[in-house]
Amino acid sequence: MKNFLKYLLTIFLLTFTTQSLANKYLSKADNLFGMSKFDL
């Protein structure tokens, strides 16, 4: 049971950090190109 909780926590942390990193990168790209993420 403890291992399962550790597994869940790891997944949560990984997704959270990946998402925040992606958001940081996307906002930087927005500033560079001056357009929204969905305007291609």
C-alpha positions in Angstrom: 0.0 0.0 0.0 2.8 2.4 0.9 4.5 1.7 -2.5 1.2 2.4 -4.3 0.9 5.8 -2.6 4.5 6.6 -3.4 3.8 5.7 -7.0 0.7 8.0 -7.1 2.7 10.9 -5.5 5.5 10.5 -8.0 3.1 10.6 -10.9 1.3 13.6 -9.5 4.6 15.5 -9.0 5.8 14.5 -12.4 2.7 15.8 -14.2 2.7 18.9 -12.1 6.3 19.9 -12.8 5.9 19.0 -16.5 2.8 21.1 -16.7 4.4 24.1 -15.0 7.4 23.8 -17.2 5.3 23.6 -20.3 3.3 26.7 -19.2 6.5 28.6 -18.6 7.8 27.6 -22.0 4.5 28.5 -23.7 4.2 31.9 -22.1 7.8 32.6 -23.2 6.9 31.6 -26.7 3.8 33.8 -26.5 6.0 36.8 -25.6 8.5 36.0 -28.4 5.9 35.6 -31.1 3.2 37.9 -29.8 0.4 35.4 -30.4 -1.7 33.1 -28.4 -0.9 29.3 -28.2 -3.9 28.4 -30.4 -3.3 31.0 -33.1 -1.3 29.3 -35.8 
